[in-house]
Amino acid sequence: MVDRIAWSSIAIASLAIVAPTAGCVGSFSAPSAYQSQEYLCDSQHAADFQALADGCVGGMHCAGVFSLTGSMQSTPLTFGGTLANAQYFVVQMPGATMQQWDQAKMSGASPYFDFIFHAVSIGGDVGQDETTTRMLTINSAAPSATNSLGDTAVQVGQLLEVGGASADLLALSNSGTMTLTMLSPTEARGTFHGEFGNANDVVDGCFDMFPTMPTGVNPAPSR
């Protein structure tokens, strides 16, 4: 893993191809692919967001919808599209009959990088209040709390991958919030706002995920 991945300058209409181990191997002029991207989380794009979500439910090869806008690694970007994979993880303590929500992971691809968005220490009981929107506070230390699945803190991060290099950008503690609605065991919808990696990179986003892999069941919360 590296601290910073080499990706294109999205704010201008030029694209530099950079190999993470061999340095710069060339450049060419091209319109930024992000110029065609739209932020799907605002009210004016609500119909577009729902159409993509309905398409996934209707049999398209996707695991939901994901969109964000802001800055990551000092690079402004906007992205809206479908997810490739999604999965839940729950905790069922030894001897317990109730399961609790532990993690949600979803992955996809933007024009220049692949990503895995992950929320850890979600909390809440599976099968109860599954249409109630939970308001969670971003805290990078949430999984280490004594009652990690009983509080309202959540750890949120985005793993970015490009050209064989990767960087996992955790949202800074107390930098934002996440809302999460577990609509059913097969759908979760949420929003997020926070500083990812450093205080200058503020990101807003939303998602609607439909798990493509079986729910993982663990005997203890993630740490």
C-alpha positions in Angstrom: 0.0 0.0 0.0 1.1 3.5 -0.7 0.2 6.8 0.9 -0.8 8.4 -2.3 -1.9 7.0 -5.6 -0.8 8.7 -8.9 -3.9 9.7 -10.9 -4.8 12.3 -13.4 -5.4 16.0 -12.8 -9.1 16.0 -13.2 -9.7 19.8 -12.8 -8.0 20.6 -16.1 -8.4 19.1 -19.6 -5.1 17.2 -19.7 -4.3 13.7 -18.6 -0.9 12.4 -17.5 -0.3 8.7 -17.4 1.8 7.8 -14.4 3.2 4.4 -13.4 3.4 4.0 -9.6 6.8 2.4 -9.7 8.4 3.6 -12.9 7.6 7.3 -12.9 6.0 9.3 -15.6 5.7 7.4 -18.9 4.0 10.0 -21.1 1.2 12.4 -21.4 -1.4 13.4 -23.9 -4.2 16.0 -24.1 -7.7 14.8 -23.6 -10.9 16.0 -22.1 -11.4 14.9 -18.5 -13.8 12.0 -18.3 -15.2 13.6 -15.2 -16.7 16.4 -17.3 -19.4 14.0 -18.3 -20.1 12.8 -14.8 -23.1 14.1 -12.7 -23.7 14.2 -9.0 -26.8 12.0 -8.5 -27.5 12.8 -4.9 -29.2 16.2 -5.3 -32.9 16.7 -5.9 -32.5 17.6 -9.6 -31.0 14.2 -10.3 -33.3 12.1 -8.0 -35.1 10.6 -11.0 -31.8 9.6 -12.6 -30.6 8.0 -9.3 -33.8 6.1 -8.9 -33.7 4.9 -12.6 -30.3 3.4 -12.1 -31.4 1.7 -8.8 -34.5 0.3 -10.5 -32.4 -1.0 -13.3 -30.2 -3.0 -10.8 -33.3 -4.4 -9.2 -34.7 -5.2 -12.6 -31.9 -7.5 -13.5 -29.0 -5.4 -14.7 -25.5 -6.6 -13.8 -25.0 -4.1 -11.0 -25.1 -4.0 -7.2 -26.7 -0.6 -6.8 -25.9 3.1 -7.4 -23.1 5.2 -6.0 -22.3 8.9 -6.4 -20.0 11.5 -4.8 -18.7 15.0 -5.3 -15.8 16.9 -3.7 -12.1 16.5 -3.5 -9.9 13.4 -2.9 -6.1 13.6 -2.7 -6.4 17.3 -3.6 -8.1 16.4 -6.9 -11.7 17.7 -7.5 -14.1 15.1 -8.9 -17.7 14.2 -9.4 -18.8 10.6 -10.1 -22.2 8.9 -10.5 -22.7 5.4 -11.6 -23.5 1.8 -10.7 -21.8 -0.6 -8.3 -20.2 -3.8 -9.3 -20.4 -5.7 -6.0 -21.8 -5.2 -2.5 -21.9 -7.2 0.7 -23.1 -7.0 4.3 -21.4 -8.4 7.3 -23.4 -9.1 10.5 -22.4 -10.2 14.0 -24.1 -13.0 15.9 -22.5 -13.5 19.3 -22.1 -17.1 20.6 -25.4 -18.2 22.1 -27.3 -15.1 20.8 -30.4 -15.3 18.6 -30.2 -11.7 17.4 -27.9 -10.5 14.7 -26.4 -7.0 14.5 -25.2 -5.0 11.5 -21.5 -4.8 11.4 -20.2 -3.8 8.0 -21.3 -2.7 4.5 -18.9 -2.9 1.6 -19.5 -1.8 -2.0 -17.2 -1.6 -5.0 -17.2 0.0 -8.4 -15.2 1.9 -10.9 -14.9 5.6 -11.8 -13.4 6.8 -15.0 -9.9 6.8 -13.5 -9.9 4.5 -10.5 -11.6 1.5 -8.9 -12.9 2.0 -5.4 -14.2 0.1 -2.4 -16.4 2.1 -0.1 -16.7 0.6 3.4 -18.6 1.4 6.6 -17.6 -0.5 9.7 -19.4 -0.6 13.1 -22.8 0.2 11.7 -24.8 -1.1 14.6 -28.5 -1.8 14.9 -30.4 -5.1 15.1 -31.1 -7.1 11.9 -34.8 -7.4 11.3 -35.8 -4.5 13.6 -36.5 -0.9 12.6 -35.5 -1.6 9.0 -37.1 1.4 7.5 -35.8 3.9 10.1 -33.0 6.1 9.0 -30.1 6.0 11.5 -28.0 9.1 11.9 -24.4 8.1 12.5 -21.3 10.2 13.5 -18.1 9.4 11.6 -15.4 8.3 14.0 -12.3 6.4 12.7 -12.0 4.7 16.1 -15.6 3.4 16.1 -14.7 -0.3 15.8 -12.6 -0.2 18.9 -15.4 1.1 21.2 -16.6 -1.1 24.0 -20.1 -1.1 22.7 -19.3 -0.6 19.0 -22.6 -2.0 17.7 -24.7 -0.2 20.3 -23.6 3.4 19.7 -24.1 5.8 16.8 -20.4 6.0 15.7 -19.3 4.5 12.4 -15.9 4.2 10.6 -16.1 5.2 6.9 -13.4 4.9 4.3 -12.7 4.6 0.6 -10.0 2.3 -0.8 -8.9 3.8 -4.2 -7.0 1.6 -6.6 -5.3 2.6 -9.9 -2.4 1.1 -11.9 -1.5 -1.5 -9.2 -1.3 1.2 -6.5 -3.8 1.8 -3.7 -4.6 4.1 -0.9 -7.2 3.6 1.9 -8.6 7.0 2.8 -10.5 6.9 6.1 -12.9 9.8 6.9 -11.5 11.8 9.8 -13.2 11.6 13.2 -15.8 14.2 13.9 -15.5 15.5 10.3 -19.0 14.5 9.2 -22.0 12.1 9.3 -23.5 9.2 7.6 -27.2 8.3 7.3 -28.2 4.7 6.7 -31.6 3.1 6.1 -31.6 -0.7 6.0 -34.7 -1.0 3.8 -34.5 -4.8 3.9 -31.9 -7.6 4.1 -31.4 -7.0 0.4 -31.2 -3.2 0.2 -29.6 -0.3 2.1 -29.6 3.3 1.2 -27.5 6.1 2.7 -25.7 9.4 2.4 -22.3 10.5 3.7 -20.3 13.7 4.3 -16.8 13.9 5.7 -13.1 14.7 5.2 -11.4 11.8 3.6 -7.7 11.5 4.2 -7.2 15.1 5.3 -9.1 18.2 6.2 -8.9 19.7 2.7 -10.6 16.8 1.0 -14.3 17.1 1.7 -16.6 14.6 0.1 -20.4 14.3 -0.1 -22.1 11.2 -1.5 -24.9 8.7 -1.5 -25.6 5.1 -2.4 -28.3 2.5 -2.8 -26.8 -1.0 -2.5 -28.1 -4.5 -3.3 -25.8 -7.2 -2.0 -24.4 -9.5 -4.7 -22.7 -11.8 -2.2 -24.1 -13.7 0.8 -24.1 -11.9 4.1 -21.1 -12.7 6.1 -21.8 -13.8 9.7 -19.0 -13.2 12.3 -19.0 -14.1 16.0 -17.6 -10.7 17.1 -17.6 -7.1 15.8 -14.8 -6.0 13.4 -11.9 -4.2 15.1 
